[in-house]
Amino acid sequence: MTGPLTPADADLDRGARVGSRPWVHLLLFVLTFLTMTWAGSSFFLNYITAVGTRRVVIAPATALLGGLWFSVPALLILGAHEFGHYFACRYYRIPASLPYFVPAPAFSIVGTLGAVIRMALPRTRKALFDVGIAGPIAGFVVLLPLAVYGVSHSYVVRLPRALPLRGGLELGDPLLLTLLQKAFFGTLPDHALFVMHPTGFGVWFGLLATALNLFPAGQLDGGHIVHAIIGRASRYVTIASILVLLTLAVFVSSSWAVWSVLLVLMTYAFGLDHPAVGEEHLPIGKARLALGVFAIVMFALSFTPVPISPVDFIGRR
């Protein structure tokens, strides 16, 4: 994810890094790695115990090491996304920071709130488009083989009946994971439980991050892409996106509420209009328009209408 776009400082060389202190980036990355590995240990325990339906005795250190099956793939996807933005900025000599990873040990089931880079405003529509789409494409390329691995190493167990699960959460499958599950396992029978490999949950997180960033609103990646294509009319797409998110939060899943509030606050702070870039009268070309269509495909494969929901039973009732 890119941070709010700001004009480059007059005395800052094009291509320089913005406010980057290597030790800060490294410290945040290490903390995020630790919190995500801790979160991943829960996914690993769910995997080896079939979500608590099997009794398995395991040492805490082994469970923590098992969390690497989640944290490493998830960080590879997240890192690829952010460095996609970063290297696109370097190509266009746009001042940009290294990625800031954000640890979240207490209130995030995945141990992080994602990552962000700071960057100056691109000077052309083509540069804005390329910087905006480079992150999602880089992350998506990395997650595709990891998705195949995660789903293919998952398994299905048959339960005699639906079992109660107090305080549990169900993570909605994005379209890509749903298609892969059907390809490897077909239609699940009654009282069947699909047990996802921790790497699959790392991909789930990567897909969720991709979908959130590709929402065509404000200064999200999707907002950059839309503004590069249609210019100032992107403000109306931002309004429509906010209304869609609020509708999802109210009528479909309350798990969209936080993202809706953040997007509203972002819009309030920075305005509906995307910062103007140079050469807005010049077309961006058919190749970039084709990549814009691919961005829609990535969004469709990454999106799930109900990302997180409480679950009372496992196995079909």
N, C-alpha and C positions, 0 to 999 in steps of 0.2 A: 504494500500500500504506500502511496506517496502522500506526503504531508501537504498542507496548504501551499499553493504556488505563490511565490513572492518575487518581485523584480530583483534581479541580481544587483549586488552592491557595485557602485561605480568603480571602486578600487579593487574589485575581486576579479582575478583572471578567469576567462572562460575555461571551463574544464577543471577548476579547482574544487576541492571538497568544501562543503559548507559546515562549519562548526564541528569538525570531526576531531575527537580526541580518541586515539586508538584504544586506550585503556578503558574508557567508558563503554565503547562498543563491545570489547572483549568481556568485561565484567558482566554486562547485561546478557550477553550470549551465554556465558557460563551459568549464571543464575537461572536463565530460561531453560537451559538444558537440564539442570537439576530439578526444577519444578515440573517440567514436562515428563522427565523420567519417573518422578514420584507419582504423577498422575497416571502414567502408563503402567505402573505396577498394578493398578486396579484393573485395567483392561487385560493384563496378563493373567491375573488371578481369575477373572471371569472366564477367560479362555480355557485354562487348564481344569477349572471346576465346572465347566458348562453352565456358567451363570449360577453357581451355587447348588446345582443338582447332583454334583459328585463330591464326595468327601476326599480331599487331598490335603495332606500335611506338607507344608513347604516353609523353608526358612525365610525370614524377612529379607536377608541379603539376596537370596535367589529370586524372590519376587521383585526386588528392586532392579536386579540385572535384567529380569524379564521385561521391565518397563522400557528398556532400550529398543525393543521391537516396535514400540510406539514412538518414542521421542526421536530416534534417529531418522526414520522415514518422514515424520512430520516436519522436522527441522530442515531436512533436505528440500522438501517441497516449499516450505516458507522461505528458506534462504534463496532458492532458485528464483522465486517470485521477486524478492526484493533486489537481488543482484541483476535480474533482468532489467528492472528500472534503472539501477545504478550504471550498468554498462551502456545502456542506451543514452543516458545522460553524458557519460564520458565520450561516447561517439560524437555527440553533437556539441561537446565542450560546454555543457550546461553545469554550473556549480551544483554539486550534490553531496550529501553526506553518505557515509557508510550506513548500513541498516542498524536501527535501534530495535533490538528485541525486547519485548515487554513481558517479564515474568509475572505470574499470578498464582501464588501458592495456595491461597485460601478460598477464592470464590469462583474458580474456573475449573470445570471438569477435565480440561485438557492442559492445565498448568500454564497457560499463556493468554495474553490478549492480542497476540500477533506481533507484527513488526512494522516499522515505518521508516522511510527515508525523508530527509529534508532536501528540497531542491528549488532552484530558481525557475522562473517562468521561461519555458521554451519560446524561442523567437519566431517560430513559424508553425503553421497548422500541421505540416508534415512531421516536424519534430515532436509536437504535442501528441499526435497520434501514435508515433513510434514509441515514445516513452511510456504512454499510457497502456499500450497493448503488450509491450515487451515483458512486463511482469507476469500477467496471466498466462501468456503462451509458455514462458520458461517454466513456471510452476506446473502447468498442465502436462508438458512434455515429460517432466520428471515423475509426476504422479501416475501416469498411465501404466508403466511396467510395475510399479509398486501396487497399483490396484489389482492387476492380474495376479501378482504374487499373494497379496493379502486374501483375496477371495478364494483362490485355488488352495490355500493352506487353511481355510476355515473348514468347518464340518457341520453335519446335521445330526442331531440326536432325536430319538423318538421317546416321547414321554407317555406314560400310561394315562395321564390326564393333565389338564391345566393346573399349574402349581402357583400358589400365591407368592407374590414378591413384594414385600412391604418396602416403601420408600425407594423403589427402583425407578430408573429413567430409561426411556426408549429413545434411541437416536434414529431419526428418520433417514432412510437410505436415499441418497441422490440417485438420479436416473442412471448414471454410469454404474454404480454399484448394484443397482437392481438388475440391469441388463447382464452384468457379469455373473451375478448369483443365478439367474435363470439359465445362463449358458453352461455353468458348471454343475448345477444341482437340479435344474428343472423346477417344476412346481412342487412346493413342499406339501407333504401329506398332512392330514389332521394330526394335532398333538405333536407336531415337529418343531424343533427349536434350531434355528440357524445360529451357530456360534462363530462370530467373526474373529479372525486372527487379529492380534494387536496392530499389525501393520495395516490391516484394513481400516482400523479406527484412525490411524495416522492419515490415511487417504481421505477418510470421511472429513477430518478436520481441514485438510488441504482443499477439498471440494467446497466445503462451507466457506472458507476464506475466499476462494475464487468467486463464488456466487455473490458474496457480500461486496467484494471489490468491483465486480462487473455491473452492479446496479447503476443504471445510467443517470446518475444524479451528482450535482455539485462537483466537488473536487475528488471524488472517487475515481478509480481507473476508468470505469464505465463513463463517468461524466467527462473525463478528458477525451475519450474516444468519440463520444457523441458531439462534443463541441467542435472537435477537429473536423467532423463530417458536415454538420449542419450550422455551425456558427452560433450566433446569438439566440437562435430559436431553441437552443438546448435548455434554456430556462424553463420552457414549457414541459420538456421531458423530465426535468428535475421535479417540477410540481406534480406531474403524473406519478413519478416514482415514489414520492413521499406519500401520496394518497394510496397507492397500492400497498406500501408497507404498513400504513396505518390500518388499512382494511384487513390485511393478513393478521396483524396484531390483535384486532378486535374480534374478528369472525372466524379465524382459522387456528391460530396458535399464539398464545401469549409470549412464546419464546422470541417473537419478533419485536416485542415491545422495547427492549433495550436498544436494538439497532435503529428502530424508528425514532426514539428520543434522541439518540446521538446524531442521526441525520438531520433532524429538525434543528438541533442546537448548532450543528455545523452550518446549516443554511442560514440560520439567524446571525451567526457570527461573521460569515464571509459573504452573505448575500446570495440571491438566486442566480445572478449572472456570473458565469465563469469568467475569470480574468481574460481580457482580450489578448490575442497574440498577433504577431505580424503576418503579413501576406494572407489575410483572411479571405481575400478575393480570389486567390489561386486555388484551383481544384487539387485534391490530394491524390488523384489517380485511381485507376481501376483496381490495381493490385491492393491498395490499402482498403478500398471498398470491399474487396473480397475478404480481406482479413477482418473487416468489421462484421461481415456475415459469420465468419468463423468464431468471432467473439460471442455472437448470439448462440452458436452451437455449444461453445464451452459453458456459457451460462445455463443453457437448458440441461446439459449433462451434469452440471454441478448443483443445480437447485433442488431443494426439497421443501414442500410447503409446510411441513411440520418438523423442524430440525430436532427439537427436544420435547418430550412429553412424558408425564408420569405414567407408570405402568403398574397394574395391580396383579396381573397374572402373566406367566410365561407359558408358551405353548397355546395353541388355539383351543378355545373353550367349546 
